[in-house]
Amino acid sequence: MSPQTRERILAIASEMGYVASSAASGLATGRTRTVGVLAPYVSRWFFSRAIEGVDIALQENQYNLMLINLGGYGGNRERLFEHTMLRKQIDALVVLCLGLQPSELEHLHLTEIPLVAVGGPVKGFHQVCIDDYQAAQLATKHLIELGHRRIAQVLGDDKDEVDFAVPKLRDRAFEETLLAAGLRFEPGWELNGDFTVAGGVRAAAQLFDAPGEKPTAVFCASDEMALGVIMEAQRRGIRVPQELSVVGIDNHEFAEAAGLTTVAQNPVEQGRLAADMLIKELDGAVGTVRSVAAPFELLVRSSTAPPSR
């Protein structure tokens, strides 16, 4: 076909509003131009923001997004992995941090498509995430350096959950940082907040209702839980930070308005970077997908202060 004929065809197609069929293109190339996002939940802040970042990169490169929400499948996860993952519906996959059973990990490896984890490590794959141990250590050290000696912790999830590394790393960092500073770790001051505001409220209520000595500070493994702790403290007339300092991790969109001290990360950029790497890999740049340590920083606001004497 001559260049002149090609230009005439393209001009006519443009006038008629013709759009190439993605299905036909997929049949010709074996590609769907679709990237999947495997998420444990879509309602929680980190996951929704990471999905937004993935979608930004996909739209910029004319790719589609297929959202695979494990939270919506209940006990039917096995069927999801067997039938959705292995049916060639997607060209690549972003896995948002979650705990996977060994059989589910095996299914992911069997897909033989480019894959990258975001927000936490997934065994055997590259990842884009912060160093969760160092982030929790930074938050805990901030409280210790302010002079706090009685520090409680609100965990995100059960630290014994199979293959869910993030809560375990943040919990271990908290405990080891306390012990390194010569402080006591109180098992009764370790509570599960489920990575939600409501969970933070419940954890704070348990902490405040427990008999005996009270902590002067609380480290929360996410901002959502930290916001819940602050709400429950305010409801009970406990002044933050005069009577209780609170620190979180994330830099949630409400953190600045609430004056929450936090270790900030950017899940939108993490999701965008992961998707960019996958697209380049699909376009032939072999070896583009790699592990990347995402940046984080301590933002000191008004929810932390030295303990009152």
Secondary structure, 3 states (H helix, E strand, C coil): CCHHHHHHHHHHHHHCCCCCCHHHHHHHHCCCCEEEEEECCCCCHHHHHHHHHHHHHHHHCCCEEEEEEHHHCCCCHHHHHHHHCCCCCCCEEEEECCCCCHHHHHHHHHCCCCEEEECCCCCCCEEEECCHHHHHHHHHHHHHHCCCCCEEEEECCCCCCCCCHHHHHHHHHHHHHHHHCCCCCCHHHEEECCCCHHHHHHHHHHHHHCCCCCCCEEEECCHHHHHHHHHHHHHCCCCCCCCCEEEEEECCCCHHHHCCEEEECCHHHHHHHHHHHHHHHHCCCCCCCCCEECCCEEECCCCCCCCCC
